[in-house]
């Protein structure tokens, strides 16, 4: 804990902050994303997104809807209480019948360029150069089973191991042709891994799961994997690379995600302030 107090948080404050604009691709609202969502009930697909049923019985139905625009689908419920949570792609202002009640979350997103590493931090470029000069460090495609073997000795907290693996497995099952497992090895032993999903619908790739061992950290293997990921994104026609969650510009010093977020700031990211949920609660009498 004491170490976290003295971490340099400046990089978390100087990344370029933006909020989604009309036409901005939203990975969460894509049908591609919806089909990999964990849910006990069928996904309800719309022309502009999809709805997940979080909870349903004779008393309460809770729908969560993701849309690519500000059109809200009409949903029916036979329950006494109907909760409709809507996650819009941009800030909608006041919406009749809905109220705002949630905090923004932040995603770290890179707009890909022809030579993306030129825009990385000087530290990331040095680490990439070092990794590429190491003759024993190799990159190859791998399997999620190799990730599972590395996780127990990686930087990822033990409590998240199964959660991360299940998250990646759902995407592999839903889109086997759109998921790649990138592995870094040292003397033929896996020391870092990176699972990326490619959503052509949004032209965006998502960092699904990543981990590295002690040797992976010493050799800067994850930086090498990020560079390869960007190359794979370009080859697959992606416009954005999404690193996922990142803390806000002024995080609480004890936040467990500070180190994880700091790593992402070295790759020319924008911190995208996603709009919070809108809610509508109705009674069926």
C-alpha positions as CSV (number, residue, x, y, z in Angstrom):
1,X,0.0,0.0,0.0
2,X,2.8,2.4,0.8
3,X,4.2,1.9,-2.7
4,X,1.0,3.0,-4.3
5,X,1.0,6.3,-2.4
6,X,4.2,7.3,-4.2
7,X,3.3,6.2,-7.7
8,X,3.6,8.9,-10.3
9,X,0.0,9.8,-11.2
10,X,1.0,12.6,-13.7
11,X,0.5,10.4,-16.7
12,X,-3.1,9.7,-15.7
13,X,-3.8,13.4,-15.8
14,X,-2.1,14.4,-19.1
15,X,-3.7,11.8,-21.4
16,X,-6.1,13.4,-24.0
17,X,-9.6,13.2,-22.5
18,X,-12.5,13.0,-24.9
19,X,-16.2,11.9,-24.7
20,X,-18.0,10.0,-27.4
21,X,-19.3,12.1,-30.3
22,X,-22.2,11.2,-32.7
23,X,-21.0,8.5,-35.0
24,X,-18.3,7.4,-32.6
25,X,-18.1,3.5,-32.7
26,X,-19.3,2.0,-29.5
27,X,-18.0,-1.5,-28.9
28,X,-20.4,-2.2,-26.1
29,X,-23.5,-1.5,-28.3
30,X,-22.4,-3.9,-31.1
31,X,-24.2,-7.1,-31.6
32,X,-20.7,-8.7,-31.7
33,X,-20.2,-7.7,-28.0
34,X,-23.8,-8.7,-27.0
35,X,-23.4,-12.2,-28.2
36,X,-20.5,-12.7,-25.8
37,X,-22.4,-11.2,-22.8
38,X,-22.9,-13.5,-19.8
39,X,-26.7,-13.8,-19.4
40,X,-29.2,-16.4,-18.3
41,X,-31.8,-15.0,-20.8
42,X,-31.7,-14.6,-24.5
43,X,-30.2,-11.4,-25.9
44,X,-32.9,-9.1,-27.5
45,X,-31.4,-7.7,-30.6
46,X,-32.3,-4.3,-32.1
47,X,-31.3,-2.5,-35.3
48,X,-29.3,-0.1,-33.2
49,X,-28.0,-2.4,-30.4
50,X,-29.2,-5.0,-28.0
51,X,-30.8,-5.6,-24.6
52,X,-29.8,-8.0,-21.8
53,X,-32.3,-9.2,-19.3
54,X,-30.5,-9.0,-16.0
55,X,-33.4,-10.3,-13.8
56,X,-36.9,-11.6,-14.6
57,X,-39.7,-13.0,-12.5
58,X,-43.4,-12.2,-11.9
59,X,-42.5,-9.2,-9.7
60,X,-39.5,-7.6,-11.4
61,X,-37.9,-7.5,-14.8
62,X,-34.7,-5.6,-15.3
63,X,-33.6,-4.8,-18.9
64,X,-30.2,-3.3,-19.7
65,X,-30.1,-1.8,-23.2
66,X,-27.0,-0.7,-25.2
67,X,-27.6,1.4,-28.3
68,X,-25.4,3.0,-31.1
69,X,-27.6,6.1,-31.3
70,X,-30.1,7.9,-29.1
71,X,-33.1,5.9,-30.2
72,X,-34.5,3.9,-27.2
73,X,-36.3,0.7,-28.1
74,X,-39.7,0.0,-26.5
75,X,-39.7,-3.1,-24.3
76,X,-42.6,-4.9,-22.8
77,X,-42.7,-6.7,-19.4
78,X,-45.4,-8.8,-17.7
79,X,-43.8,-8.2,-14.3
80,X,-45.2,-5.9,-11.6
81,X,-42.1,-3.7,-11.8
82,X,-40.2,-3.0,-15.0
83,X,-36.7,-1.5,-14.7
84,X,-35.2,-0.3,-18.0
85,X,-31.6,0.7,-17.8
86,X,-30.3,2.4,-20.9
87,X,-26.6,2.9,-21.7
88,X,-26.5,5.6,-24.5
89,X,-23.4,6.1,-26.8
90,X,-23.3,9.9,-26.1
91,X,-24.6,12.2,-23.5
92,X,-28.3,12.5,-24.3
93,X,-29.3,15.4,-22.1
94,X,-32.8,15.1,-20.5
95,X,-34.8,12.1,-21.8
96,X,-38.5,12.1,-21.0
97,X,-39.4,9.2,-18.6
98,X,-35.7,8.5,-17.8
99,X,-33.5,9.7,-15.0
100,X,-29.7,9.7,-14.7
101,X,-28.3,7.7,-11.8
102,X,-24.7,6.4,-12.2
103,X,-21.1,7.5,-12.5
104,X,-19.2,7.7,-15.7
105,X,-16.7,5.0,-16.5
106,X,-13.6,5.6,-18.5
107,X,-12.0,3.6,-21.3
108,X,-8.5,3.8,-22.7
109,X,-8.7,4.0,-26.5
110,X,-6.0,4.5,-29.1
111,X,-6.8,5.9,-32.6
112,X,-4.6,3.8,-34.8
113,X,-2.2,5.6,-37.2
114,X,0.1,4.1,-39.9
115,X,3.1,4.2,-37.5
116,X,1.4,4.1,-34.0
117,X,4.6,3.4,-32.0
118,X,6.0,6.8,-33.0
119,X,3.4,8.4,-30.8
120,X,4.1,6.2,-27.8
121,X,5.9,7.6,-24.7
122,X,9.7,7.7,-24.8
123,X,9.7,5.0,-22.1
124,X,7.5,2.6,-24.1
125,X,9.6,3.1,-27.2
126,X,12.8,2.3,-25.2
127,X,11.2,-0.8,-23.8
128,X,10.0,-1.9,-27.2
129,X,13.5,-1.4,-28.6
130,X,15.0,-3.4,-25.8
131,X,12.5,-6.3,-26.3
132,X,13.1,-6.4,-30.0
133,X,16.9,-6.7,-29.5
134,X,16.5,-9.7,-27.2
135,X,17.2,-12.8,-29.4
136,X,15.6,-15.1,-26.9
137,X,12.2,-13.2,-26.8
138,X,9.8,-14.5,-29.5
139,X,6.2,-13.7,-30.3
140,X,3.7,-16.3,-31.6
141,X,0.1,-17.2,-31.6
142,X,-1.0,-19.4,-28.7
143,X,-4.0,-20.7,-26.7
144,X,-6.1,-19.6,-23.8
145,X,-4.8,-22.7,-21.9
146,X,-1.3,-21.1,-22.0
147,X,-2.8,-18.0,-20.5
148,X,-4.4,-20.1,-17.7
149,X,-1.0,-21.6,-16.9
150,X,0.7,-18.2,-16.7
151,X,-2.0,-16.5,-14.6
152,X,-1.0,-18.0,-11.1
153,X,2.5,-16.5,-11.4
154,X,1.4,-13.3,-13.1
155,X,0.6,-9.7,-11.9
156,X,-3.1,-10.3,-12.1
157,X,-4.8,-10.6,-8.7
158,X,-5.9,-14.2,-7.9
159,X,-9.5,-13.1,-7.4
160,X,-9.7,-12.1,-11.0
161,X,-8.1,-15.1,-12.7
162,X,-11.3,-17.1,-13.3
163,X,-13.3,-14.0,-14.1
164,X,-10.9,-13.0,-16.8
165,X,-10.6,-16.5,-18.3
166,X,-14.4,-16.8,-18.4
167,X,-14.7,-13.4,-20.1
168,X,-12.2,-14.4,-22.8
169,X,-13.8,-17.9,-23.3
170,X,-17.2,-16.4,-23.9
171,X,-15.7,-14.3,-26.8
172,X,-13.9,-17.3,-28.2
173,X,-17.1,-19.3,-28.2
174,X,-19.2,-16.5,-29.8
175,X,-16.5,-15.4,-32.3
176,X,-13.8,-18.0,-32.7
177,X,-12.6,-16.3,-35.9
178,X,-12.3,-12.9,-34.3
179,X,-10.2,-13.7,-31.3
180,X,-6.4,-14.1,-31.2
181,X,-4.2,-15.2,-28.4
182,X,-0.8,-13.5,-28.7
183,X,2.0,-15.1,-26.7
184,X,5.6,-14.0,-25.8
185,X,8.1,-16.6,-25.0
186,X,11.6,-16.5,-23.5
187,X,13.7,-19.5,-24.4
188,X,10.5,-21.2,-25.6
189,X,8.7,-20.7,-22.3
190,X,5.6,-18.5,-22.3
191,X,6.2,-15.4,-20.1
192,X,3.4,-13.0,-21.3
193,X,0.0,-13.3,-23.1
194,X,-2.5,-11.1,-24.6
195,X,-6.0,-12.0,-25.9
196,X,-7.5,-9.6,-28.4
197,X,-11.0,-9.5,-29.9
198,X,-11.6,-7.8,-33.3
199,X,-15.1,-6.3,-33.9
200,X,-15.4,-5.5,-37.6
201,X,-18.9,-4.0,-36.8
202,X,-17.3,-1.2,-34.8
203,X,-13.9,-1.5,-36.5
204,X,-12.5,-1.7,-33.0
205,X,-10.3,-4.3,-31.2
206,X,-10.6,-4.9,-27.5
207,X,-7.9,-6.0,-25.0
208,X,-9.8,-8.9,-23.5
209,X,-7.2,-10.4,-21.1
210,X,-3.5,-9.8,-20.6
211,X,-0.9,-11.1,-18.1
212,X,2.9,-11.4,-17.7
213,X,5.2,-13.3,-15.3
214,X,8.3,-11.9,-13.6
215,X,10.5,-12.7,-16.7
216,X,7.8,-11.0,-18.8
217,X,8.2,-7.8,-16.9
218,X,12.0,-7.8,-17.0
219,X,12.0,-8.3,-20.8
220,X,9.2,-5.8,-21.5
221,X,7.3,-8.6,-23.2
222,X,3.9,-6.9,-22.8
223,X,5.1,-3.8,-24.7
224,X,6.2,-6.0,-27.5
225,X,2.8,-7.7,-27.5
226,X,1.0,-4.4,-27.6
227,X,3.1,-3.4,-30.7
228,X,2.2,-6.7,-32.4
229,X,-1.5,-6.2,-31.4
230,X,-1.5,-2.8,-33.1
231,X,-0.1,-4.5,-36.3
232,X,-2.8,-7.1,-36.1
233,X,-5.4,-4.4,-35.7
234,X,-4.2,-2.7,-38.9
235,X,-4.1,-6.0,-40.8
236,X,-7.8,-6.7,-39.8
237,X,-9.0,-3.2,-40.7
238,X,-9.5,-1.8,-37.2
239,X,-9.6,1.9,-36.6
240,X,-9.4,1.9,-32.8
241,X,-7.6,-0.3,-30.2
242,X,-9.5,-0.3,-26.9
243,X,-7.4,-1.1,-23.7
244,X,-10.6,-1.2,-21.6
245,X,-11.1,0.4,-18.2
246,X,-8.8,3.2,-16.9
247,X,-9.1,5.2,-13.7
248,X,-10.1,8.9,-13.8
249,X,-7.8,11.9,-14.0
250,X,-7.6,12.2,-10.2
251,X,-7.8,8.7,-8.8
252,X,-7.9,7.8,-5.1
253,X,-4.3,6.9,-4.2
254,X,-5.2,3.4,-3.0
255,X,-7.0,2.5,-6.2
256,X,-5.9,-1.0,-7.2
257,X,-6.1,-0.1,-10.9
258,X,-3.6,2.8,-10.8
259,X,-0.6,0.7,-11.9
260,X,-2.7,-1.1,-14.6
261,X,-4.0,2.3,-15.8
262,X,-0.6,3.9,-15.8
263,X,0.7,1.2,-18.1
264,X,-2.0,2.1,-20.7
265,X,-1.1,5.8,-20.8
266,X,2.2,5.0,-22.6
267,X,0.5,4.0,-25.8
268,X,-1.0,7.3,-27.1
269,X,-4.4,6.7,-25.5
270,X,-7.5,8.9,-25.1
271,X,-9.4,8.5,-21.9
272,X,-12.9,8.3,-23.1
273,X,-15.6,9.4,-20.6
274,X,-18.5,7.1,-21.3
275,X,-22.0,8.4,-20.4
276,X,-23.6,6.9,-17.4
277,X,-26.8,4.9,-17.4
278,X,-30.3,6.3,-17.7
279,X,-33.1,4.6,-15.8
280,X,-36.8,4.2,-16.2
281,X,-39.0,2.4,-13.6
282,X,-42.6,1.6,-14.3
283,X,-45.4,-0.3,-12.7
284,X,-47.9,-2.7,-14.3
285,X,-51.1,-2.5,-12.4
